[in-house]
Structure formats: structure tokens, C-alpha cells
Amino acid sequence: MFSTCLVSVQQPAAGVSNFQRLLNMIDAFHGARTTAPELNVARAVANLQQRAGKRGPRRIGEHSRQHKASSKPAGPSTSKKAQQSQETKDRILDSAEELFSRHGLYGVTVRNVADLAGADQALIHYYFGTKRGMFDAVFERRAGGINAARMAAMDAYEAKVGPKVTVEGAIGAFLQPIFDNDRAADDGWRNFSALVALANNSKEWGGQMMSRYFDSVIHRLIGLLRKALPEAKDEDLYWSYQMLSGSLMLLQAETGRIELLSKGKCRSDDVDAFSARLVRYAAAGFKELCARKRR
């Protein structure tokens, strides 16, 4: 009988599933005299069937284990990794800022920055893509902050004086946030200032960089100066600003030239000495060039 049952199971009709074949085998064993090994096979199959039935249908979607695992909030370890990543990124930017301020865009390699920062070159490519991407990130990091501070200072000045804008007041508001940072004597800020001065004197890439990051705040200053000098020609306003910018960039570069020229009487890091003088000097130039009547 057992052999007959096996034959019937081993030759199923077309379309019968494997699971159905197992059921047929179990039914055949229950109705036949089996040997011990055959009985063990039947019991094993029955046990598998019972266990499969207890599991129930597979859960998917929001009730699945995968969903629950992925929806867990970030723990302390994730937050610590993010902090470490940001610290590494800042260290790379600080190193790049220092090197770019000394040697310019083309005088620095990715390896130079990686060595100074103590970071792998692959991390620089991961964070910034290319050397130019890193250079742009150096500018973006501080330019946004100083521009926002200068905009706020000019807005506050205009709100305070109303229509009574003066050339000295407008220039002073524009420069004050820069002077405040200079007084803080932060190495990072000084490196950035030197880099801006270098960019402002670079024919290949400086003009584009300065326009991208600083034109909006400069146009705000020109707008204020138009209120103080309503008869000024646009050309005179822009030339006057060009000369103000040149003076500011030389001060920010801190080359040590004035120490040598003055035999130590003047220091390029003496913010109190040059800040007030620069405002008066620039204001006198604006008024002389923009306000006088043309013959």
C-alpha cells in the first residue's frame, strides 16, 4: 500500500503545487503501514506545516520590522557622528582658508589642505567635490555672515537718521562690522580678510568671486550714498567706491608694509588707528569727487 501511495504522490497531476504534494504524502502515510524512517519523514513534514501556520501572513508596509527599524529616531551615536563630521569639515575649511590666503587658488593643492588639516584627501572630495568647490565653500562660510551684518548696520543707521543720511554715516555703517571682526583678532577672520584682498587683486578669478559674494551689499551702500549726494553721477560714485575698496583691501591684507614705511610708528593691526581715519579719508574723497560742480 505504501508503495502505491508513493507512486500516486510522485506522479501528481499537472498544476499541483509542491505544498499540495506534501499534503498528499502526509495523507498517504496516515493510511498506510510505514517503517520508522518513513514515519519520521512524515512527522517532520507535518511539523513544518504546523510551524508555517503559526507564523501568520508576512507583514509589509508600516507594520513590518524593516519599517519599524528605519523609523527609529537617531540616537546619540548618530548625533555624535554628525558632530564629528562637521568638525572635520570645519577643520578642512580652516586649513584651506589659511593656505588660499597665502598662495591663492592655483598655489594650493588638495593634498596641501589634507596634510594641514590632518584629513584624508577622499574626505575633501566627498565634502566639496573639487578644489574649486572647496574654495567656494571657504568664501561662502564667512561672506554670508559679514554681508548680513553690514546690511543690518546700514538698515539700522538709515532707520535712525531717516532722510538725513551723511557720507560719513553711510560709510561708517558699511565698515563697522568689518572693524569689529578685525578687533576680535580671530585668526580665521584674518585669513579670510587676506583671501578677500587677494581675490580682489586677481584678474583671472577675483572679479567674478567678488561680484558673486559682495555686489548686493555694495549696491546697498551706493543707495545710501545717493541720498547723501543726490546730485552725484553714477560714474563718480562707483569710482569713489573702487578707491575705498582698494584702501580697505590693503588694510585687510596686513602685509607689514606700513610698519616698514613708518619705521614702526604705524602698525597694520592697529584697528583703532586705521578705522576712523579710513572713514574720514573715504568720505572726503566721495564728497570732493561727487559733490563739486563740474565746470
C-alpha positions as CSV (number, residue, x, y, z in Angstrom):
1,M,0.0,0.0,0.0
2,F,2.8,2.4,0.9
3,S,4.5,1.9,-2.4
4,T,1.2,2.6,-4.1
5,C,0.8,5.8,-2.2
6,L,4.3,6.9,-3.1
7,V,3.6,6.3,-6.7
8,S,0.5,8.4,-6.5
9,V,2.4,11.2,-4.9
10,Q,5.4,11.0,-7.2
11,Q,3.2,11.3,-10.2
12,P,0.9,14.2,-9.5
13,A,-1.4,15.8,-11.9
14,A,-0.2,18.8,-13.8
15,G,-0.5,22.1,-11.9
16,V,-0.4,20.6,-8.4
17,S,1.8,22.7,-6.1
18,N,4.7,21.4,-4.1
19,F,2.8,22.2,-0.9
20,Q,-0.2,20.2,-2.1
21,R,2.2,17.3,-2.9
22,L,3.4,17.3,0.7
23,L,-0.2,17.2,2.0
24,N,-0.9,14.2,-0.3
25,M,2.2,12.5,1.1
26,I,1.0,13.0,4.6
27,D,-2.5,11.6,3.9
28,A,-0.9,8.6,2.2
29,F,1.3,7.9,5.3
30,H,-1.7,8.2,7.6
31,G,-3.5,5.5,5.7
32,A,-0.5,3.1,5.3
33,R,1.8,0.9,7.3
34,T,5.1,2.7,7.4
35,T,8.5,1.9,8.6
36,A,10.3,4.1,11.2
37,P,12.3,6.2,8.8
38,E,9.2,6.8,6.7
39,L,7.2,7.8,9.7
40,N,10.0,10.2,10.8
41,V,9.8,11.9,7.4
42,A,6.0,12.3,7.7
43,R,6.3,13.8,11.1
44,A,9.0,16.2,10.0
45,V,6.8,17.4,7.1
46,A,3.8,17.8,9.4
47,N,5.9,19.8,11.9
48,L,7.0,22.2,9.2
49,Q,3.4,22.6,8.1
50,Q,2.3,23.4,11.7
51,R,5.2,25.9,12.2
52,A,4.3,27.7,8.9
53,G,0.7,28.0,10.0
54,K,1.7,29.7,13.3
55,R,3.7,32.4,11.7
56,G,0.8,34.0,10.0
57,P,0.9,36.2,6.9
58,R,4.0,38.3,6.2
59,R,3.7,41.8,7.4
60,I,4.6,44.6,5.0
61,G,4.4,48.4,5.0
62,E,4.2,50.4,8.2
63,H,3.8,47.2,10.3
64,S,6.9,45.5,9.0
65,R,10.1,45.0,11.1
66,Q,12.0,46.9,8.4
67,H,9.7,49.9,8.7
68,K,10.0,49.9,12.4
69,A,13.7,49.7,12.3
70,S,14.1,52.5,9.8
71,S,11.6,54.8,11.6
72,K,13.5,54.8,14.9
73,P,14.8,58.3,15.8
74,A,18.5,59.0,15.5
75,G,20.3,58.0,18.7
76,P,23.3,59.6,20.5
77,S,25.7,57.7,18.3
78,T,24.2,59.2,15.1
79,S,24.3,62.7,16.6
80,K,27.9,62.2,17.6
81,K,28.9,61.1,14.1
82,A,27.3,64.1,12.6
83,Q,29.2,66.4,15.0
84,Q,32.5,64.7,14.3
85,S,31.7,65.0,10.5
86,Q,31.1,68.8,10.9
87,E,34.2,69.2,13.0
88,T,36.3,67.5,10.3
89,K,34.6,69.7,7.6
90,D,35.4,72.9,9.6
91,R,39.0,71.8,10.1
92,I,39.4,71.3,6.4
93,L,37.9,74.7,5.6
94,D,40.1,76.4,8.2
95,S,43.2,74.9,6.7
96,A,42.1,75.7,3.1
97,E,41.3,79.3,4.2
98,E,44.8,79.7,5.6
99,L,46.6,78.2,2.6
100,F,44.4,80.0,0.0
101,S,45.0,83.4,1.8
102,R,48.8,82.9,1.4
103,H,49.1,81.2,-2.0
104,G,45.8,81.9,-3.9
105,L,43.6,79.4,-5.7
106,Y,46.3,78.0,-8.0
107,G,49.1,77.8,-5.5
108,V,47.4,75.2,-3.3
109,T,46.7,71.5,-3.9
110,V,44.1,69.3,-2.3
111,R,47.0,67.3,-0.8
112,N,48.3,70.5,0.8
113,V,45.0,71.1,2.5
114,A,44.6,67.5,3.6
115,D,48.0,67.4,5.2
116,L,47.5,70.7,7.1
117,A,44.0,69.5,8.3
118,G,45.2,66.0,9.1
119,A,42.4,64.6,6.9
120,D,42.2,62.1,4.1
121,Q,42.0,63.6,0.6
122,A,39.0,61.5,-0.1
123,L,37.1,63.4,2.5
124,I,37.8,66.7,0.7
125,H,36.4,65.2,-2.5
126,Y,33.4,63.8,-0.5
127,Y,32.5,67.2,1.1
128,F,33.4,69.6,-1.7
129,G,33.8,67.7,-4.9
130,T,36.8,69.6,-6.3
131,K,39.4,72.1,-5.2
132,R,37.3,74.9,-6.7
133,G,34.3,73.6,-4.7
134,M,36.3,73.8,-1.5
135,F,37.5,77.3,-2.4
136,D,33.9,78.4,-3.0
137,A,32.9,76.9,0.3
138,V,35.6,78.9,2.1
139,F,34.1,82.1,0.7
140,E,30.5,81.2,1.4
141,R,31.2,80.3,5.0
142,R,32.1,83.8,6.1
143,A,30.8,86.1,3.3
144,G,27.2,85.4,4.2
145,G,27.7,86.4,7.8
146,I,29.6,89.6,7.2
147,N,27.3,90.7,4.5
148,A,24.3,90.2,6.8
149,A,26.0,92.2,9.5
150,R,26.7,95.0,7.1
151,M,23.2,95.0,5.7
152,A,21.8,95.2,9.3
153,A,24.2,98.0,10.2
154,M,23.2,100.1,7.2
155,D,19.5,99.4,7.8
156,A,19.8,100.4,11.5
157,Y,21.7,103.6,10.5
158,E,19.1,104.6,7.9
159,A,16.2,103.9,10.3
160,K,17.9,106.1,12.9
161,V,18.7,109.2,10.8
162,G,15.8,109.0,8.3
163,P,16.4,111.3,5.3
164,K,19.4,112.9,7.0
165,V,22.0,110.4,5.6
166,T,25.6,111.6,5.6
167,V,28.5,110.2,3.7
168,E,30.5,109.6,6.9
169,G,27.5,107.8,8.5
170,A,26.8,105.6,5.5
171,I,30.5,104.6,5.1
172,G,30.9,104.1,8.8
173,A,27.8,101.7,8.9
174,F,29.2,99.8,6.0
175,L,32.6,99.3,7.5
176,Q,31.8,98.9,11.2
177,P,31.1,95.1,11.1
178,I,34.5,94.6,9.4
179,F,36.3,96.7,12.1
180,D,34.5,94.7,14.8
181,N,35.8,91.5,13.4
182,D,39.3,92.9,13.0
183,R,39.3,93.9,16.7
184,A,38.4,90.3,17.7
185,A,41.8,89.3,16.2
186,D,40.4,85.9,15.2
187,D,43.0,84.0,13.0
188,G,40.2,82.6,10.8
189,W,38.8,86.1,10.1
190,R,42.2,87.5,9.4
191,N,42.9,84.7,6.9
192,F,39.6,85.3,5.2
193,S,40.2,89.1,5.0
194,A,43.6,88.4,3.4
195,L,42.0,86.0,1.0
196,V,39.4,88.6,0.0
197,A,42.2,91.1,-0.6
198,L,44.0,88.6,-2.7
199,A,40.8,87.8,-4.7
200,N,40.2,91.5,-5.2
201,N,43.6,91.7,-6.9
202,S,43.3,88.6,-9.0
203,K,42.5,89.2,-12.7
204,E,41.6,85.6,-13.5
205,W,39.0,84.8,-10.9
206,G,38.9,87.6,-8.4
207,G,36.4,89.8,-10.1
208,Q,33.9,87.0,-10.5
209,M,34.2,85.9,-6.9
210,M,33.8,89.5,-5.5
211,S,30.8,90.1,-7.7
212,R,29.1,86.9,-6.7
213,Y,29.5,87.4,-2.9
214,F,29.7,91.2,-2.3
215,D,27.8,93.1,-5.0
216,S,24.5,93.2,-3.2
217,V,25.9,94.8,-0.1
218,I,27.9,97.3,-2.1
219,H,24.8,98.3,-4.1
220,R,23.1,98.9,-0.7
221,L,25.9,101.3,0.3
222,I,25.7,103.1,-3.1
223,G,22.0,103.5,-2.5
224,L,22.6,105.2,0.9
225,L,25.3,107.5,-0.6
226,R,22.9,108.6,-3.3
227,K,20.7,110.0,-0.5
228,A,23.6,111.9,0.9
229,L,24.9,113.0,-2.5
230,P,21.7,113.3,-4.6
231,E,23.5,115.2,-7.5
232,A,26.3,112.7,-7.8
233,K,26.9,110.9,-11.1
234,D,26.8,107.1,-11.0
235,E,30.3,107.0,-12.5
236,D,31.7,109.2,-9.7
237,L,30.0,107.0,-7.1
238,Y,31.4,103.8,-8.5
239,W,34.9,105.2,-9.0
240,S,34.9,106.5,-5.4
241,Y,33.9,103.1,-4.1
242,Q,36.6,101.5,-6.1
243,M,39.2,103.7,-4.3
244,L,37.6,103.0,-0.9
245,S,37.7,99.3,-1.7
246,G,41.4,99.4,-2.6
247,S,42.2,101.1,0.6
248,L,40.2,98.6,2.6
249,M,41.8,95.6,0.9
250,L,45.3,96.9,1.6
251,L,44.5,97.3,5.2
252,Q,42.9,93.8,5.4
253,A,45.9,92.2,3.8
254,E,48.2,93.2,6.7
255,T,51.4,92.9,4.6
256,G,53.5,94.8,7.1
257,R,54.3,97.5,4.5
258,I,53.2,100.4,6.8
259,E,55.5,99.2,9.6
260,L,58.5,99.3,7.3
261,L,57.5,102.6,5.7
262,S,56.8,104.4,9.0
263,K,59.7,102.8,10.8
264,G,57.4,101.3,13.4
265,K,55.2,104.3,14.1
266,C,52.2,102.6,12.5
267,R,51.0,99.0,12.7
268,S,48.8,97.3,10.2
269,D,46.9,95.5,13.0
270,D,46.0,98.8,14.9
271,V,42.3,98.8,14.2
272,D,41.6,101.9,16.3
273,A,44.2,103.8,14.3
274,F,43.0,103.0,10.8
275,S,39.3,102.6,11.2
276,A,38.4,106.2,12.0
277,R,41.0,107.5,9.5
278,L,39.6,105.3,6.7
279,V,36.1,106.6,7.2
280,R,37.2,110.3,7.1
281,Y,39.5,109.7,4.2
282,A,37.0,107.9,2.1
283,A,34.2,110.4,2.9
284,A,36.3,113.3,1.9
285,G,37.1,111.6,-1.4
286,F,33.4,110.9,-2.1
287,K,32.4,114.4,-1.3
288,E,35.1,116.0,-3.3
289,L,34.6,113.8,-6.4
290,C,30.8,113.6,-6.3
291,A,29.5,116.8,-4.8
292,R,31.5,119.5,-6.5
293,K,30.0,121.3,-9.5
294,R,31.6,120.5,-12.9
295,R,32.8,123.4,-15.0
